[in-house]
Amino acid sequence: MTNYYHLLDIDPKADLNTIKKAFRREVAIYHPDNNKSPEAKERFAQIIEAFDILSDTEKRKVYDEMLAFESTNKPVIIEQKEQYEDWQKEAKTKSKKYEGFGLDELLLLDIFVLNGEILDSIFSDDLLDGISDGIGEIFDLF
C-alpha cells in the first residue's frame, strides 16, 4: 500500500492546510504541463489519490487504520481493503480529468475542498475560464 504521507513528504499528524500545501508543491512539480517524463504521469495520479484520501476525514481515518495494520503485519480488514481499492479507482478517474486542467486551475481546486470532496459542481467550464483568465491577468502584472 502506498504511504501517502511519504509521497507528500508530510507528517501523519499533518492538518488539512499542510496537506494542501504539500499537494500544491507536488502537483506543481509533476503536472503534465511542467513535467513530460514518463514517471511524472504516474506520480501525478498518486498525488491526486493522496490528496483525495488524506483531505477527507473519513477516508483518512480508514486509511490510517490500514497503515497501522500493515505496520504490525496484521491482516487488513477485507471491507477496508475493498473500500481502499474503490478510492484508488475513483482517484485515477479524477487524475485523468485533472490532467486536462491547466496548472493554475488545478492549484485552485484545493481551495474548494470541503471534507475531502472537491466541489466539482462549482467548476463549470465558464467559471474555470474566468478564473484562469483572472490569474493570467494577475501574473501579467508581475
ChimeraX commands (.cxc) that place a marker at each C-alpha (Angstrom):
marker #1 position 0.00,0.00,0.00 radius 0.5
marker #1 position 1.31,3.43,-0.93 radius 0.5
marker #1 position 2.22,5.62,2.02 radius 0.5
marker #1 position 0.68,8.96,1.07 radius 0.5
marker #1 position 2.39,10.75,3.93 radius 0.5
marker #1 position 5.79,9.79,2.50 radius 0.5
marker #1 position 4.61,10.60,-1.01 radius 0.5
marker #1 position 3.65,14.15,0.01 radius 0.5
marker #1 position 6.57,14.41,2.46 radius 0.5
marker #1 position 4.33,15.30,5.41 radius 0.5
marker #1 position 3.87,14.07,8.96 radius 0.5
marker #1 position 1.00,11.62,9.59 radius 0.5
marker #1 position -0.42,14.16,12.06 radius 0.5
marker #1 position -0.47,16.93,9.44 radius 0.5
marker #1 position -3.52,19.17,9.33 radius 0.5
marker #1 position -5.55,19.94,6.20 radius 0.5
marker #1 position -3.63,23.13,5.43 radius 0.5
marker #1 position -0.33,21.25,5.50 radius 0.5
marker #1 position -1.81,18.60,3.20 radius 0.5
marker #1 position -2.99,21.31,0.80 radius 0.5
marker #1 position 0.44,22.96,0.74 radius 0.5
marker #1 position 2.13,19.63,0.06 radius 0.5
marker #1 position -0.41,18.90,-2.68 radius 0.5
marker #1 position 0.24,22.25,-4.36 radius 0.5
marker #1 position 4.01,21.77,-4.14 radius 0.5
marker #1 position 3.99,18.25,-5.58 radius 0.5
marker #1 position 1.36,18.85,-8.25 radius 0.5
marker #1 position 3.33,21.86,-9.49 radius 0.5
marker #1 position 6.34,19.59,-9.98 radius 0.5
marker #1 position 4.55,16.65,-11.61 radius 0.5
marker #1 position 1.74,18.33,-13.57 radius 0.5
marker #1 position 1.85,17.31,-17.26 radius 0.5
marker #1 position 2.34,20.97,-18.24 radius 0.5
marker #1 position 5.62,21.07,-16.26 radius 0.5
marker #1 position 6.96,17.55,-16.42 radius 0.5
marker #1 position 7.00,15.42,-19.56 radius 0.5
marker #1 position 8.89,12.47,-18.06 radius 0.5
marker #1 position 7.20,9.07,-18.24 radius 0.5
marker #1 position 7.26,8.73,-14.44 radius 0.5
marker #1 position 5.54,12.08,-13.93 radius 0.5
marker #1 position 2.14,10.89,-15.14 radius 0.5
marker #1 position 2.05,8.06,-12.59 radius 0.5
marker #1 position 3.34,10.31,-9.83 radius 0.5
marker #1 position 0.70,12.92,-10.73 radius 0.5
marker #1 position -2.02,10.26,-10.38 radius 0.5
marker #1 position -0.60,9.22,-7.00 radius 0.5
marker #1 position -0.58,12.83,-5.78 radius 0.5
marker #1 position -4.25,13.24,-6.74 radius 0.5
marker #1 position -5.00,9.95,-4.97 radius 0.5
marker #1 position -3.09,11.01,-1.85 radius 0.5
marker #1 position -4.87,14.36,-1.70 radius 0.5
marker #1 position -8.25,12.75,-2.29 radius 0.5
marker #1 position -7.81,10.35,0.62 radius 0.5
marker #1 position -5.90,12.49,3.10 radius 0.5
marker #1 position -8.12,15.56,2.71 radius 0.5
marker #1 position -11.26,13.55,3.58 radius 0.5
marker #1 position -11.53,12.91,7.32 radius 0.5
marker #1 position -13.43,9.63,6.96 radius 0.5
marker #1 position -11.19,8.23,4.24 radius 0.5
marker #1 position -8.12,9.32,6.16 radius 0.5
marker #1 position -9.30,7.58,9.33 radius 0.5
marker #1 position -9.78,4.27,7.48 radius 0.5
marker #1 position -6.50,4.73,5.61 radius 0.5
marker #1 position -4.61,5.38,8.87 radius 0.5
marker #1 position -6.10,2.21,10.38 radius 0.5
marker #1 position -4.96,0.25,7.34 radius 0.5
marker #1 position -1.44,1.69,7.64 radius 0.5
marker #1 position -1.36,0.73,11.30 radius 0.5
marker #1 position -2.42,-2.85,10.45 radius 0.5
marker #1 position 0.21,-3.02,7.73 radius 0.5
marker #1 position 2.98,-1.81,10.04 radius 0.5
marker #1 position 2.16,-4.56,12.55 radius 0.5
marker #1 position 1.74,-7.23,9.86 radius 0.5
marker #1 position -1.85,-7.82,10.91 radius 0.5
marker #1 position -4.26,-8.65,8.10 radius 0.5
marker #1 position -6.22,-5.70,6.76 radius 0.5
marker #1 position -9.98,-5.97,7.10 radius 0.5
marker #1 position -11.43,-7.08,3.76 radius 0.5
marker #1 position -14.06,-4.32,3.68 radius 0.5
marker #1 position -11.41,-1.67,4.25 radius 0.5
marker #1 position -9.21,-3.12,1.51 radius 0.5
marker #1 position -12.12,-3.12,-0.94 radius 0.5
marker #1 position -13.02,0.43,0.06 radius 0.5
marker #1 position -9.41,1.50,-0.46 radius 0.5
marker #1 position -9.36,-0.09,-3.91 radius 0.5
marker #1 position -12.57,1.77,-4.79 radius 0.5
marker #1 position -10.94,5.03,-3.67 radius 0.5
marker #1 position -7.95,4.29,-5.87 radius 0.5
marker #1 position -10.19,3.74,-8.91 radius 0.5
marker #1 position -12.09,6.95,-8.14 radius 0.5
marker #1 position -8.82,8.87,-7.78 radius 0.5
marker #1 position -7.49,7.52,-11.09 radius 0.5
marker #1 position -10.63,8.83,-12.80 radius 0.5
marker #1 position -10.08,12.22,-11.15 radius 0.5
marker #1 position -6.41,12.31,-12.13 radius 0.5
marker #1 position -7.32,11.68,-15.79 radius 0.5
marker #1 position -9.81,14.54,-15.57 radius 0.5
marker #1 position -7.34,16.85,-13.81 radius 0.5
marker #1 position -4.57,16.15,-16.35 radius 0.5
marker #1 position -6.60,18.32,-18.71 radius 0.5
marker #1 position -6.72,21.20,-16.25 radius 0.5
marker #1 position -4.08,23.87,-16.51 radius 0.5
marker #1 position -1.78,24.02,-13.51 radius 0.5
marker #1 position -3.30,27.30,-12.32 radius 0.5
marker #1 position -6.80,25.77,-12.37 radius 0.5
marker #1 position -5.62,22.66,-10.56 radius 0.5
marker #1 position -3.90,24.63,-7.84 radius 0.5
marker #1 position -7.20,26.37,-7.16 radius 0.5
marker #1 position -9.02,23.05,-6.64 radius 0.5
marker #1 position -7.70,22.55,-3.14 radius 0.5
marker #1 position -9.26,25.85,-2.11 radius 0.5
marker #1 position -12.66,24.30,-2.74 radius 0.5
marker #1 position -12.23,21.17,-0.63 radius 0.5
marker #1 position -15.00,20.54,1.87 radius 0.5
marker #1 position -14.48,17.42,3.99 radius 0.5
marker #1 position -12.41,15.83,1.28 radius 0.5
marker #1 position -14.85,16.44,-1.55 radius 0.5
marker #1 position -13.67,18.75,-4.26 radius 0.5
marker #1 position -16.73,20.70,-5.19 radius 0.5
marker #1 position -16.71,19.77,-8.87 radius 0.5
marker #1 position -20.20,21.15,-9.35 radius 0.5
marker #1 position -18.91,24.70,-8.96 radius 0.5
marker #1 position -16.34,24.16,-11.68 radius 0.5
marker #1 position -18.25,24.90,-14.83 radius 0.5
marker #1 position -16.14,25.50,-17.90 radius 0.5
marker #1 position -17.11,29.17,-17.90 radius 0.5
marker #1 position -16.06,29.61,-14.28 radius 0.5
marker #1 position -12.73,27.87,-14.86 radius 0.5
marker #1 position -12.07,30.02,-17.93 radius 0.5
marker #1 position -12.84,33.12,-15.89 radius 0.5
marker #1 position -10.63,32.02,-13.02 radius 0.5
marker #1 position -7.71,31.20,-15.27 radius 0.5
marker #1 position -8.16,34.49,-17.18 radius 0.5
marker #1 position -8.10,36.34,-13.85 radius 0.5
marker #1 position -4.99,34.50,-12.69 radius 0.5
marker #1 position -3.32,35.17,-16.03 radius 0.5
marker #1 position -4.01,38.88,-15.62 radius 0.5
marker #1 position -2.54,38.84,-12.10 radius 0.5
marker #1 position 0.61,37.07,-13.31 radius 0.5
marker #1 position 0.89,39.57,-16.16 radius 0.5
marker #1 position 1.26,42.33,-13.57 radius 0.5
marker #1 position 4.47,40.79,-12.32 radius 0.5
marker link #1:1,2 radius 0.2
marker link #1:2,3 radius 0.2
marker link #1:3,4 radius 0.2
marker link #1:4,5 radius 0.2
marker link #1:5,6 radius 0.2
marker link #1:6,7 radius 0.2
marker link #1:7,8 radius 0.2
marker link #1:8,9 radius 0.2
marker link #1:9,10 radius 0.2
marker link #1:10,11 radius 0.2
marker link #1:11,12 radius 0.2
marker link #1:12,13 radius 0.2
marker link #1:13,14 radius 0.2
marker link #1:14,15 radius 0.2
marker link #1:15,16 radius 0.2
marker link #1:16,17 radius 0.2
marker link #1:17,18 radius 0.2
marker link #1:18,19 radius 0.2
marker link #1:19,20 radius 0.2
marker link #1:20,21 radius 0.2
marker link #1:21,22 radius 0.2
marker link #1:22,23 radius 0.2
marker link #1:23,24 radius 0.2
marker link #1:24,25 radius 0.2
marker link #1:25,26 radius 0.2
marker link #1:26,27 radius 0.2
marker link #1:27,28 radius 0.2
marker link #1:28,29 radius 0.2
marker link #1:29,30 radius 0.2
marker link #1:30,31 radius 0.2
marker link #1:31,32 radius 0.2
marker link #1:32,33 radius 0.2
marker link #1:33,34 radius 0.2
marker link #1:34,35 radius 0.2
marker link #1:35,36 radius 0.2
marker link #1:36,37 radius 0.2
marker link #1:37,38 radius 0.2
marker link #1:38,39 radius 0.2
marker link #1:39,40 radius 0.2
marker link #1:40,41 radius 0.2
marker link #1:41,42 radius 0.2
marker link #1:42,43 radius 0.2
marker link #1:43,44 radius 0.2
marker link #1:44,45 radius 0.2
marker link #1:45,46 radius 0.2
marker link #1:46,47 radius 0.2
marker link #1:47,48 radius 0.2
marker link #1:48,49 radius 0.2
marker link #1:49,50 radius 0.2
marker link #1:50,51 radius 0.2
marker link #1:51,52 radius 0.2
marker link #1:52,53 radius 0.2
marker link #1:53,54 radius 0.2
marker link #1:54,55 radius 0.2
marker link #1:55,56 radius 0.2
marker link #1:56,57 radius 0.2
marker link #1:57,58 radius 0.2
marker link #1:58,59 radius 0.2
marker link #1:59,60 radius 0.2
marker link #1:60,61 radius 0.2
marker link #1:61,62 radius 0.2
marker link #1:62,63 radius 0.2
marker link #1:63,64 radius 0.2
marker link #1:64,65 radius 0.2
marker link #1:65,66 radius 0.2
marker link #1:66,67 radius 0.2
marker link #1:67,68 radius 0.2
marker link #1:68,69 radius 0.2
marker link #1:69,70 radius 0.2
marker link #1:70,71 radius 0.2
marker link #1:71,72 radius 0.2
marker link #1:72,73 radius 0.2
marker link #1:73,74 radius 0.2
marker link #1:74,75 radius 0.2
marker link #1:75,76 radius 0.2
marker link #1:76,77 radius 0.2
marker link #1:77,78 radius 0.2
marker link #1:78,79 radius 0.2
marker link #1:79,80 radius 0.2
marker link #1:80,81 radius 0.2
marker link #1:81,82 radius 0.2
marker link #1:82,83 radius 0.2
marker link #1:83,84 radius 0.2
marker link #1:84,85 radius 0.2
marker link #1:85,86 radius 0.2
marker link #1:86,87 radius 0.2
marker link #1:87,88 radius 0.2
marker link #1:88,89 radius 0.2
marker link #1:89,90 radius 0.2
marker link #1:90,91 radius 0.2
marker link #1:91,92 radius 0.2
marker link #1:92,93 radius 0.2
marker link #1:93,94 radius 0.2
marker link #1:94,95 radius 0.2
marker link #1:95,96 radius 0.2
marker link #1:96,97 radius 0.2
marker link #1:97,98 radius 0.2
marker link #1:98,99 radius 0.2
marker link #1:99,100 radius 0.2
marker link #1:100,101 radius 0.2
marker link #1:101,102 radius 0.2
marker link #1:102,103 radius 0.2
marker link #1:103,104 radius 0.2
marker link #1:104,105 radius 0.2
marker link #1:105,106 radius 0.2
marker link #1:106,107 radius 0.2
marker link #1:107,108 radius 0.2
marker link #1:108,109 radius 0.2
marker link #1:109,110 radius 0.2
marker link #1:110,111 radius 0.2
marker link #1:111,112 radius 0.2
marker link #1:112,113 radius 0.2
marker link #1:113,114 radius 0.2
marker link #1:114,115 radius 0.2
marker link #1:115,116 radius 0.2
marker link #1:116,117 radius 0.2
marker link #1:117,118 radius 0.2
marker link #1:118,119 radius 0.2
marker link #1:119,120 radius 0.2
marker link #1:120,121 radius 0.2
marker link #1:121,122 radius 0.2
marker link #1:122,123 radius 0.2
marker link #1:123,124 radius 0.2
marker link #1:124,125 radius 0.2
marker link #1:125,126 radius 0.2
marker link #1:126,127 radius 0.2
marker link #1:127,128 radius 0.2
marker link #1:128,129 radius 0.2
marker link #1:129,130 radius 0.2
marker link #1:130,131 radius 0.2
marker link #1:131,132 radius 0.2
marker link #1:132,133 radius 0.2
marker link #1:133,134 radius 0.2
marker link #1:134,135 radius 0.2
marker link #1:135,136 radius 0.2
marker link #1:136,137 radius 0.2
marker link #1:137,138 radius 0.2
marker link #1:138,139 radius 0.2
marker link #1:139,140 radius 0.2
marker link #1:140,141 radius 0.2
marker link #1:141,142 radius 0.2
view
